[in-house]
Every structure is written in structure tokens, then in C-alpha cells.
Amino acid sequence: MGKEWTGERRNLVVYALLGIAIVLIVITIVVSQNQNQQFSQDSQDHQTAQNLLKQNKFGEAEKLYKSLLDTHPDSYLLQWEYSLSLYMQGKYKEADDNYGRVRELRPAIIQDARYLIQYAEVLKREGKVDKATAYAVQAKKINNDPALNNEIAQFFKKKS
């Protein structure tokens, strides 16, 4: 049989393992605190960007969304709101490209009437009237939000 682990040797092994466990716990706590701080900051920045959009400060919102997208490039929601900030500044080509990125990140977004009508407006401003109309018709077809009815109706009333 092998050597038995008794006395001082066994105690050293147990203490070493206990020490390693304590170090790992401390590292985990520090890392999680850093993640929590970053998440909290990003959440505050997102809230600020949304408020800037509501205040019609689209250029400021664009900068904040761009910064957030550097950290969270796969967030369809940030991409969508960033696209809206571009559209509201008249940057239609950039907005078109970014609305397309939203669809890449979340293909099911084409079932969201608000997305469809916003994207239709961008396309219409770019002169892509047929494509814009197709999106607007789809938005009207699937819309179940009474608050969006007026926006959809306005699309069909406005000339390009």
C-alpha cells in the first residue's frame, strides 16, 4: 500500500488547499464587483442616452450610444436606439445601415411594428419609396399598439 497521509504532512496539504480556496473566493468577489460597477455605469449611460433622445439632443445621444456599442456590440436594443439617433439627425444612410444591423442581431425584429415604421421612414427619406412602403404596410398589418396608429397613418399621408 501507499504512504499514509497523517499528522503534519496531511495538515499542510489541507491548509494549502484551504488557502487556495480562500484566494479563489477573494478573486471571484473582486471580479464580480468590477463587473457590477461596469454594468451599473453602462445602465446609467443607457438611461442618459434614452433621456437625451427624449430631449431631442440627438447628437449627444449618438455619442453615448456609440460608446455603449463599443462595449456591447451585440445589443440589438442599443443598435436600434443608435439608429434612431442617426435618423433624427438626418443621417439617413448611416441610419439605414444601422437599422440593417439591428435585423442581423435580432431577425425577429421584423415582427415589431415600431421598428418597421421607423425603418420605413428612413428608407423613404433615402428615396427608397417602394421598399419603405412595403415596410410600412407590414407595420400597419401587424400593429396592435393604438399609440402607433397615428405614426403609421402619417407615413402614408406624407410625401417623400
C-alpha positions in Angstrom: 0.0 0.0 0.0 1.0 3.6 -0.3 2.1 6.0 2.3 -0.5 7.2 4.7 -1.2 10.9 5.0 -1.1 11.6 8.7 0.0 14.3 11.0 2.0 17.2 9.8 2.0 16.3 6.1 -1.8 15.9 6.0 -2.3 19.2 7.8 0.0 21.1 5.4 -2.0 19.7 2.4 -5.3 20.7 4.0 -4.1 24.2 4.8 -2.7 24.7 1.3 -6.0 23.7 -0.2 -7.9 25.9 2.2 -5.6 28.8 1.3 -6.1 28.3 -2.4 -9.9 28.2 -1.9 -9.8 31.4 0.1 -7.7 33.1 -2.6 -10.1 32.0 -5.3 -13.1 33.3 -3.4 -11.4 36.7 -2.9 -10.6 36.9 -6.6 -14.2 35.9 -7.5 -15.5 38.7 -5.3 -13.2 41.3 -6.7 -14.0 40.3 -10.3 -17.8 40.3 -9.7 -17.6 43.8 -8.0 -15.8 45.1 -11.1 -18.5 43.6 -13.3 -21.3 45.1 -11.2 -19.7 48.5 -11.3 -19.3 48.3 -15.1 -22.9 47.1 -15.5 -24.1 49.9 -13.3 -22.2 52.5 -15.3 -23.4 51.2 -18.6 -27.0 51.1 -17.3 -26.8 54.7 -16.2 -25.3 55.7 -19.6 -28.1 53.9 -21.4 -30.7 55.7 -19.3 -28.9 59.0 -20.0 -28.9 58.3 -23.8 -32.6 57.5 -23.7 -33.3 60.7 -21.9 -31.2 62.6 -24.4 -33.3 61.2 -27.2 -36.5 62.3 -25.4 -35.0 65.8 -25.1 -34.2 65.9 -28.8 -30.4 66.0 -28.1 -29.7 63.5 -30.8 -26.0 64.3 -31.4 -25.3 63.8 -27.7 -27.3 60.6 -27.6 -25.5 59.4 -30.7 -22.1 59.8 -29.0 -23.2 57.9 -25.9 -24.8 55.1 -27.9 -21.6 54.8 -29.9 -19.6 54.4 -26.7 -22.0 51.8 -25.4 -21.9 49.9 -28.6 -18.1 49.7 -28.3 -18.7 47.7 -25.1 -21.9 45.9 -26.1 -21.7 45.4 -29.9 -24.3 42.6 -29.9 -27.0 44.6 -28.2 -29.9 45.0 -30.7 -31.6 47.5 -28.4 -28.6 49.8 -28.3 -28.1 49.4 -32.0 -31.8 50.3 -32.6 -31.7 53.4 -30.4 -28.4 54.4 -32.0 -30.1 54.1 -35.4 -32.9 56.3 -34.3 -30.5 59.0 -33.1 -28.9 58.9 -36.5 -32.2 59.2 -38.3 -33.3 62.1 -36.2 -30.2 64.0 -37.2 -30.9 63.4 -40.9 -28.1 60.9 -41.3 -30.3 58.6 -43.3 -27.6 56.4 -45.0 -25.9 55.7 -41.6 -29.3 55.1 -40.0 -30.2 52.6 -42.8 -27.0 50.7 -42.3 -27.6 50.5 -38.6 -31.2 49.5 -38.8 -29.9 46.7 -41.0 -27.5 45.7 -38.2 -30.5 45.6 -35.8 -32.1 43.0 -38.1 -28.9 41.0 -38.2 -28.6 40.9 -34.4 -32.3 40.1 -33.9 -34.1 38.8 -37.0 -37.4 38.6 -35.2 -37.4 42.4 -35.0 -39.3 42.4 -38.3 -42.3 41.4 -36.2 -42.1 44.7 -34.3 -44.4 47.4 -35.9 -42.4 50.3 -34.3 -39.2 49.1 -35.8 -40.8 48.6 -39.2 -42.4 52.1 -39.3 -39.1 53.7 -38.2 -37.1 51.9 -40.8 -39.8 52.7 -43.4 -39.3 56.4 -42.6 -35.5 56.1 -43.0 -35.9 54.3 -46.4 -38.5 56.9 -47.5 -36.1 59.7 -46.7 -33.4 57.9 -48.7 -35.7 57.8 -51.7 -36.3 54.1 -51.5 -40.1 54.6 -51.6 -41.2 51.1 -52.7 -39.2 49.4 -50.1 -40.3 51.9 -47.5 -43.9 51.4 -48.4 -43.5 47.6 -48.1 -42.2 48.0 -44.5 -45.0 50.5 -43.6 -47.7 48.2 -45.0 -46.2 45.3 -42.9 -46.2 47.6 -39.8 -49.8 48.5 -40.4 -50.7 44.9 -40.8 -49.1 43.6 -37.6 -49.6 46.7 -35.4 -51.5 46.2 -32.2 -50.4 49.3 -30.4 -53.0 52.1 -30.7 -50.3 54.7 -29.9 -48.5 53.7 -33.1 -51.6 54.0 -35.4 -51.0 57.8 -35.9 -47.4 57.4 -36.8 -48.3 54.7 -39.4 -51.1 56.9 -40.8 -48.7 59.8 -41.1 -46.3 57.8 -43.1 -49.0 57.3 -45.8 -50.1 60.9 -45.7 -46.6 62.4 -46.1 -45.0 62.8 -49.5 -41.4 61.6 -49.8 
